[in-house]
């Protein structure tokens, strides 16, 4: 493979970001039509939600693969490598395949109406999974649902993990408006699994299911879990009963994501698509890895990464810190996007911190650390502002003793930048 040609392909893709976020399905549909409609050959699981989409998708992929199925997984954003967005049978695809996919889709792009970055990558993913003849395609919604590029498919089951306020400038300023956008992935007579609990959001979702004659199964009602401790849980579903399953990822919220994934698999089994053995479920959950979510970057010194990129994510992170981690002092390195609920997120996290280092990721939407200083000061005493990110990390490690914990959190883009720094250091 010509490395220069590959880099030029990535440059072309990233340049499409200048077209911003464009809601609507026509551009993606037109691209796919010119590719021969590869998405119409796929059996799919479609996942929307404010948080937990990627973790749920990763669990589904791991279980289905261990049950003997060929599985395609499409997620976003990537943290370090563009390849992370496309996985087949638990492996990121190679650069050569990226280039082949790019060239295939690029040939059918209408230069007068160029796609957005996400429309192009979605077409690449669907073309890839059709070419690989995967048994199951798992698609994570990019944003919202109703007008998201991934919504061109008709899946066998849909999932809405949860609903909270995020991307309000695009999806609306209330839970009901955001829920309406996410409920747009619900298709006629296609079952839905959801862990949504807020009455207003749930009412929107249930109404859409009724309109579409789509069965609606809820975590907390038809699907129940009981946390056993030490990352184990019991599951009670539509027919499945498991008394001692591993919770693969840290945090109580990941048990709900696991229950949502199991509910989807159970519905698919009841439809006659396959049979999943208990061993496949246990092995798949145990083997699930999802980068940047309460992930250990280092044990000596102890450094944990978590992409708690909105208020709901920071709430889950706070609970995990209180329930699953022991430390003498908590040193936080925070890099966050400017368009988030900054005060709300700091209100959740800052009181737990003994020292906060504010920094700025290189992403253009990142909040300036100076703007965070006064907000953080409402909830914490010891703070400092350090640029660049690598220097902020170095300062945090210097401050932390062997019994302390360094937490690096905020935007997923920030987490990706930190992982790049770590990889560079390791190399």
Secondary structure, 3 states (H helix, E strand, C coil): CCHHHHHHHHHHHHHHHHHCCCCCCHHHHHHHHHCCCHHHHCCEEEEECCCCHHHHHHHHHHHHHHCCCCEEEECCCCCCCHHHHEEECCEECCHHHHHHHHHHHHCCCCHHHCCCHHHHHHHHHHHHHHHCCCCEEEEECCCCCCCCHHHHCCCCEEEECCCCCCCHHHHCCCHHHHHHHHHHHCCCCCEEEECCCCHHHHHHHHHHHHHCCCCEEEECCCEEEEEEECCEEEEECCCCEEEEEECCCCCHHHHHHHHHHHHHHHHHHHCCCCCCCHHHHHHHHHHCCCCCCCEEEEECCEEEEECCCCHHHHHHHHHHHHHHCCCCCEEEEEECECCCCHHHHHHHHHHHCCEEEECCCCCCCECCHHHHHHHHHCCCCCEEECCCHHHHHHHHHHHCCCCCEEEEEECHHHHHHHHHHHHHHHC
